[in-house]
């Protein structure tokens, strides 16, 4: 819906279906035979969209079983005891959380309190949980997530160091990296279109729209990113696991 009906709007962030499909594909390859529960927010297009695509892809793959689905709304995002009990009673050893990190932090705390320790698996909205004020990072130990950016891999260190120095020691998450890439994607399109400062805004806009479906850009959040006519980006997420308060690549 972000880009629908708008010919000059292009996304840097994943589309929701892209993440749902990628998460199901990763689980099918790496968690075959798992019993999976889903906890998602049903009044949020982001969470609902990822969940819908995930369930469809999981059904098509048939490599693991979705044994429980629990929902919540923005108004009920403080108590997940019913959802966690449902997942535990269904025997879920992996819990998929297509949600943002704020409600996830509560889920991790309440799961620990009830002695439920499945593998938790999130998507890009989970990025930022380690730097959330008041959150105990040990609660996220073993959390897996798909995200386009990690501040701990060598390829991003020059950006991370510059960002941290300019922002009072704050470590950038994928949202900061997406914004950074967004600026340089526009720069790439401007250069490819041959835009100059004496052109009108309307002419520059028209030139950029034409270029966005033609360019390929490699940045902090993806290699060889491309865009379709609907403004949706194509880029592959990377799976990370949190160990010792850092994102690391899962062991093969």
matplotlib code that plots the C-alpha trace (Angstrom):
import matplotlib.pyplot as plt

x = [0.0, 3.0, 3.6, 0.2, -1.1, 2.0, 4.3, 7.1, 7.4, 10.0, 10.8, 14.1, 12.6, 11.4, 7.9, 5.9, 5.3, 9.1, 9.9, 7.2, 8.4, 12.0, 11.4, 9.4, 12.0, 14.8, 12.9, 12.1, 15.8, 17.2, 14.3, 12.7, 10.3, 9.9, 6.6, 6.1, 3.9, 3.2, 2.4, 1.4, -0.4, -3.7, -4.3, -1.0, -0.6, 3.1, 2.7, -0.4, 1.2, 4.3, 2.2, -0.1, 2.8, 4.6, 1.7, 1.1, 4.8, 4.9, 1.9, 3.4, 6.8, 5.3, 8.7, 7.5, 4.1, 2.4, 0.8, -0.5, -1.3, -1.9, -2.8, -2.8, -3.6, -1.9, -4.2, -3.3, 0.4, 1.3, 0.2, 1.2, 0.5, -2.4, -0.4, 2.7, 0.7, -1.0, 2.3, 3.8, 0.8, 0.9, 4.5, 6.0, 9.8, 10.1, 8.1, 7.8, 7.4, 6.6, 6.4, 8.4, 10.9, 8.9, 6.2, 8.8, 10.8, 7.7, 7.2, 10.8, 10.5, 7.2, 8.4, 11.4, 9.1, 7.0, 10.0, 9.2, 12.4, 11.7, 13.8, 12.4, 12.6, 11.9, 12.1, 13.5, 11.2, 13.1, 16.3, 16.9, 16.0, 19.5, 19.7, 16.1, 16.2, 15.7, 15.8, 18.0, 20.0, 20.4, 16.6, 17.4, 20.2, 19.6, 17.1, 17.2, 16.1, 16.2, 17.5, 19.2, 21.9, 24.2, 26.4, 28.9, 30.0, 33.3, 31.5, 29.6, 32.3, 33.2, 29.6, 29.0, 32.0, 31.0, 27.4, 28.3, 30.7, 28.1, 25.3, 26.6, 27.7, 24.4, 24.9, 22.9, 20.3, 18.8, 16.5, 19.5, 21.2, 18.0, 17.9, 21.6, 21.1, 18.0, 20.1, 22.7, 20.1, 18.6, 22.1, 22.7, 19.5, 20.3, 23.6, 22.3, 19.6, 22.1, 20.1, 21.5, 20.7, 19.1, 16.4, 12.9, 11.7, 9.0, 11.6, 14.0, 11.1, 10.2, 13.8, 14.2, 11.0, 12.3, 15.7, 14.5, 13.4, 16.6, 19.3, 20.9, 22.4, 24.6, 24.7, 24.6, 21.3, 21.6, 23.6, 22.3, 19.0, 16.5, 13.0, 9.9, 7.3, 5.2, 8.2, 8.9, 12.6, 14.1, 16.9, 17.8, 17.7, 20.4, 19.8, 21.5, 21.5, 22.1, 25.0, 26.6, 24.7, 25.8, 24.5, 26.5, 26.0, 24.4, 26.8, 26.4]
y = [0.0, 2.3, 2.5, 1.6, 4.1, 6.3, 6.2, 8.2, 6.3, 3.6, 1.5, 0.7, -1.6, -5.1, -5.6, -7.6, -10.7, -10.8, -11.3, -13.9, -16.0, -15.6, -16.6, -19.7, -20.7, -20.4, -22.5, -25.1, -25.4, -25.2, -26.3, -29.1, -31.0, -28.2, -27.4, -23.7, -21.2, -17.7, -14.7, -11.7, -8.4, -8.5, -4.7, -4.0, -4.3, -5.0, -8.0, -9.3, -9.1, -11.0, -13.6, -14.2, -14.7, -16.9, -19.2, -19.6, -20.4, -22.8, -24.6, -24.8, -26.0, -28.6, -28.9, -27.9, -27.7, -24.6, -25.9, -22.6, -19.1, -16.4, -12.7, -9.5, -5.8, -2.6, -2.3, -5.8, -5.7, -6.0, -9.5, -12.5, -15.2, -16.7, -16.8, -18.2, -20.9, -21.8, -22.2, -24.2, -26.5, -27.1, -28.3, -25.5, -25.6, -22.5, -19.3, -17.0, -13.3, -11.1, -8.0, -5.1, -5.4, -3.5, -6.2, -8.9, -7.7, -8.4, -11.8, -12.8, -11.7, -13.5, -16.6, -16.8, -16.3, -19.3, -21.5, -21.7, -21.6, -22.2, -20.8, -17.3, -16.1, -12.5, -10.3, -6.8, -5.1, -7.0, -5.1, -2.6, -4.8, -5.0, -1.2, -0.8, 1.2, -0.9, -4.2, -7.1, -8.3, -11.7, -12.3, -12.2, -14.8, -17.3, -15.1, -15.5, -12.8, -11.9, -8.4, -6.5, -5.0, -5.8, -3.4, -6.1, -7.4, -6.1, -4.7, -2.1, -0.9, 2.4, 3.4, 2.2, 4.1, 7.3, 7.1, 6.3, 9.2, 11.6, 10.3, 10.3, 6.7, 5.3, 2.2, 2.3, -0.4, -1.3, 1.7, 4.0, 2.0, 2.0, 5.8, 6.1, 3.8, 5.7, 8.9, 7.2, 5.3, 8.7, 9.9, 6.9, 7.6, 11.3, 10.6, 7.9, 10.3, 13.1, 15.5, 19.0, 21.7, 24.0, 21.4, 21.9, 19.7, 18.2, 17.2, 15.8, 13.7, 12.4, 11.5, 9.7, 7.7, 6.4, 5.5, 3.7, 0.6, 0.5, 0.9, -1.7, -0.5, -2.2, -0.6, -1.3, -3.1, -5.2, -6.1, -5.5, -4.0, -3.4, -1.9, -2.8, -0.5, -0.7, 0.7, -2.5, -3.4, -6.7, -7.7, -10.7, -10.6, -12.3, -14.6, -13.7, -15.2, -13.1, -14.5, -12.6, -9.4, -9.4, -10.5, -13.4, -15.6, -19.0, -21.9, -24.1]
z = [0.0, 0.5, -3.3, -4.7, -7.2, -6.9, -9.9, -8.2, -4.8, -4.4, -1.4, 0.2, 2.9, 2.0, 0.9, 3.5, 1.2, 0.4, 4.1, 4.7, 1.8, 2.7, 6.3, 5.3, 2.7, 5.3, 7.9, 5.3, 4.5, 8.0, 10.3, 8.4, 10.5, 13.1, 14.8, 14.3, 16.1, 14.9, 17.0, 15.0, 15.3, 13.3, 13.2, 11.6, 7.8, 8.2, 10.5, 8.9, 5.4, 6.4, 8.3, 5.2, 2.8, 5.4, 5.9, 2.1, 1.4, 4.4, 3.1, -0.4, 0.9, 3.4, 5.1, 8.6, 10.4, 11.7, 14.9, 16.4, 15.5, 18.1, 17.5, 19.3, 18.7, 19.6, 22.6, 23.9, 23.3, 27.0, 27.9, 25.8, 28.3, 26.3, 23.0, 24.6, 26.5, 23.2, 21.4, 24.2, 24.6, 20.8, 21.1, 19.1, 19.2, 16.9, 17.3, 14.3, 15.3, 12.3, 14.5, 15.8, 18.6, 21.3, 21.7, 21.1, 24.1, 26.3, 24.7, 25.5, 29.1, 29.6, 27.9, 30.2, 33.2, 32.3, 31.4, 27.7, 25.6, 21.9, 19.1, 18.3, 14.7, 13.6, 10.6, 10.0, 12.5, 15.2, 14.4, 17.2, 20.1, 21.5, 21.9, 23.2, 26.4, 29.5, 27.6, 29.0, 25.9, 27.4, 26.8, 23.0, 23.2, 20.4, 18.6, 14.8, 12.5, 8.8, 8.3, 5.5, 7.8, 10.6, 12.5, 13.4, 10.0, 8.5, 5.4, 7.3, 9.8, 8.1, 8.1, 11.6, 12.9, 11.2, 12.3, 15.9, 16.0, 14.7, 17.0, 20.5, 20.4, 19.2, 17.0, 13.7, 13.0, 9.7, 9.6, 9.7, 7.0, 4.8, 5.0, 4.1, 1.1, 0.1, -0.3, -2.5, -4.5, -5.5, -6.2, -8.5, -10.4, -10.7, -12.2, -14.6, -15.7, -16.3, -14.1, -13.6, -11.1, -13.7, -14.5, -13.1, -10.2, -12.5, -15.2, -12.5, -11.1, -14.5, -15.2, -11.8, -12.3, -15.6, -14.1, -11.0, -12.9, -14.8, -12.1, -9.9, -6.6, -4.0, -0.6, 3.1, 3.0, -0.2, -3.2, -6.7, -5.5, -8.3, -8.4, -10.4, -11.9, -8.7, -6.7, -4.8, -4.1, -4.8, -2.4, -0.3, 3.5, 5.5, 8.5, 11.7, 15.2, 18.3, 20.4, 23.2, 22.4, 18.7, 15.4, 14.0, 11.0, 11.9, 12.0, 9.0]

ax = plt.figure().add_subplot(projection="3d")
ax.plot(x, y, z, "-o")
ax.set_aspect("equal")
plt.show()
